Amino acid sequence: MDITQWYGVALGALAALILIISNLYIRPPVFLLKHIFYPQIHPLIRGASKTTRFEAILIGSFLVGNVLCTTLGIKSSSDFVKRTALASVINIIPLFFGGRINTIGSFSGIKYEAYARIHRWIGRIAIAECIVHSTLAAASQKSFRSRSQISGLIATSIMATIYLSSTKFVRRHFYEAFAKLHLILAPLAIISIWLHIPSQEYLKPPKVYLLITFSLYGAVLASWFVHVTYRNFRRDTPLNVAEITSTNASTDVVTVQLKLSRPWRIRPGQFLYFRLLTARDFAFLQSHPFYICSWDSDTVDTVDTVSLLVEKRHGFTANLLPGGSQSEYSTMKAIVEGPFGGELRLESYGTVILFATGIGIAAQLPYIRHLLEGHQHREVTAQRIVLFWEIESEVHRYWVGDIMDDLLSMDVRFILRIKVFIKGNFIHSNRAGNVYYAPKANRNQPKRLKYHYYPFNAEVQVGKQIGKAKGKTIISLCTNSRTTDEIRAVVCQRVNEQVALEVLDFQPETRQSSGSYLSAVRDYLRSKRYAINNSRGNLRTV
Ligand SMILES: Cc1cc2nc3c(=O)[nH]c(=O)nc-3n(C[C@H](O)[C@H](O)[C@H](O)COP(=O)(O)OP(=O)(O)OC[C@H]3O[C@@H](n4cnc5c(N)ncnc54)[C@H](O)[C@@H]3O)c2cc1C
């Protein structure tokens, strides 16, 4: 085997390692959690991305592997040109598992964001190697006319376009354009590379790598087709029906109740992709991920009606109700993909502390329901469940008012505490800076639902909860970038044998936050200035 083949084997081994780590939950020693798995790399390096030191080590190993593969033992520049091409083609193979989580990706047990990040890093390196290869090869050519040369140039241009159209800025502001372009350009790139390679030996590298890529692409498309058909088309109930209603008092969020064509077994942590079959704004071409926030529990095993909580953003979600906020109800046919997403196993923890900001609440509520149901059947050991929820406006608390009431009534042993932190836009302006308890059903109950009319302070609240914890404690986050960083920093200081941290698949951002590198750096500098002011005894917020 030559070095590029060894590289292919090493890449496979790295993938297997990631799979094992994702599926076999072995708790690493506290030292590794504190210094490698939980802390992130410096914000000035990672920007808005959530890269832990462990992930940085994996990325670093991958980069080093590629440098070694393309440079070790080369004797001439043409060797280097050949190596970069081979390494690029090998790296392209796993990209065709798909960048978005799908049946195959979900089966692997890797989390949504980790899956997308692996795809992005492999893609970046494959494109860089392709560009280096083409530039050096083109520089050594005298004429530029053959089919191989022209298709090589086309392949490189396509790869460069894929890179430019996948930057964070484009993904954030033109997600649909990015997604559709990606879908079209990726197979075109492979076809151009195929035409570029003059060799007729199909079962030898590099053509065999392209054949593997084509086969993988075919398998992923076929599994997608089978999955969508199975999930959505049933003889008596073809397609799902989506009933969209505005939530009480708040126009920022709508509730989507999906009557599923084919019921399934619901677990907390599941999300689905759904697309509406309506021609308006070409919505039928778009499919978007949302957590299953609640469900009808008439049946024990499978569920045929689930509810999603959808926050309005600027695209697909902006006009789900045809009449805008004036209209209160709409019903449409929908196509569903999923469920995806792995469940956090919380049953063995004595204390479960859940944090959510904004729409992140949709991911946390199913866990509370699951724990309370398990507690009634004595299947979980939780003695204390605490939910922290920070919202921008007081009116947002009505998004899930009914679900919270249901949870409180399920909590017959009073193990649940809910703390809502309201940052501003108070309905009751005289409560600013104060704490208010929701009325209790009867005098014998403890106070379980508390409203804080001020922002959440991670250091104080997390420290306090870890101090009060009973038994093994898990802290789960579905919070915006800033809150996640703050809580993570406190957990890194306080982690011990009893404490675990989990960050869920989705990181809700406020409407104002841009998620860019600059805004991440600005947040970091602001938090630094705040810390310095605090240490000088000056508590003024900057
Ligand atoms: C695992 C997961 C679970 C989620 N659960 C919920 C939920 O329960 N409730 C909720 O309100 N939101 C949830 N979201 C976010 C939701 O998917 C996006 O807000 C929605 O897709 C935005 O659609 P839009 O066209 O209106 O977005 P735009 O206004 O065009 O963009 C807003 C943001 O959403 C991102 N985005 C747009 N389309 C997609 C897509 N197809 N996939 C991923 N990101 C996209 C963009 O990059 C941008 O950052 C979840 C996201 C993920 C990844």
The ligand as a Gaussian input file, in Angstrom:
#p B3LYP/6-31G(d) Opt

LIG

0 1
 C      -31.521000      20.306000      15.465000
 C      -32.286000      21.599000      15.339000
 C      -33.477000      21.757000      16.014000
 C      -34.179000      22.960000      15.909000
 N      -35.353000      23.102000      16.603000
 C      -36.042000      24.257000      16.513000
 C      -37.276000      24.421000      17.211000
 O      -37.748000      23.530000      17.914000
 N      -37.934000      25.602000      17.062000
 C      -37.441000      26.622000      16.274000
 O      -38.083000      27.668000      16.168000
 N      -36.272000      26.490000      15.611000
 C      -35.571000      25.335000      15.693000
 N      -34.402000      25.191000      14.991000
 C      -33.945000      26.302000      14.144000
 C      -34.763000      26.303000      12.847000
 O      -34.479000      25.142000      12.108000
 C      -34.412000      27.537000      12.015000
 O      -34.726000      28.678000      12.773000
 C      -35.229000      27.557000      10.738000
 O      -34.774000      26.545000       9.870000
 C      -35.086000      28.910000      10.097000
 O      -35.776000      28.921000       8.866000
 P      -35.880000      30.289000       8.022000
 O      -35.944000      29.953000       6.559000
 O      -37.003000      31.133000       8.528000
 O      -34.476000      30.900000       8.389000
 P      -33.645000      32.183000       7.977000
 O      -34.242000      33.427000       8.537000
 O      -33.369000      32.140000       6.512000
 O      -32.299000      31.851000       8.780000
 C      -32.265000      31.902000      10.200000
 C      -31.188000      30.950000      10.726000
 O      -31.622000      29.585000      10.553000
 C      -30.623000      28.837000       9.845000
 N      -31.335000      27.927000       8.940000
 C      -32.158000      28.255000       7.926000
 N      -32.618000      27.149000       7.319000
 C      -32.052000      26.093000       7.977000
 C      -32.111000      24.673000       7.814000
 N      -32.843000      24.106000       6.850000
 N      -31.384000      23.898000       8.657000
 C      -30.637000      24.443000       9.642000
 N      -30.547000      25.771000       9.845000
 C      -31.239000      26.588000       9.023000
 C      -29.802000      29.877000       9.054000
 O      -28.464000      29.444000       8.862000
 C      -29.851000      31.074000       9.985000
 O      -28.819000      30.987000      10.945000
 C      -33.679000      24.017000      15.094000
 C      -32.475000      23.849000      14.407000
 C      -31.784000      22.663000      14.535000
 C      -30.479000      22.526000      13.805000

